[in-house]
Amino acid sequence: MGDLTPTQTTPGLHISKPSPDAPATGSAVCHCGASATATGDAQVQRLVQGWEANHGSAHAKGAK
């Protein structure tokens, strides 16, 4: 499998949690230029919430 990390040319959200005992990691890049990374389950959860609220599908709905 190739690298799933989002980039400006392939925007998106990528979350990884290799095992139940490992902390989650996440990265997001939006076509609007915004980007963010997070480490730890709680921080990754906030990253996903922010992505859904302000980027990703929110752009399709005419938001920010």
PyMOL commands that set and color helices and strands:
alter all, ss='L'
color gray80, all
select helices_A, chain A and resi 41-54+57-60
alter helices_A, ss='H'
color red, helices_A
select strands_A, chain A and resi 12-16+25-29+35-39
alter strands_A, ss='S'
color yellow, strands_A
deselect
rebuild
show_as cartoon
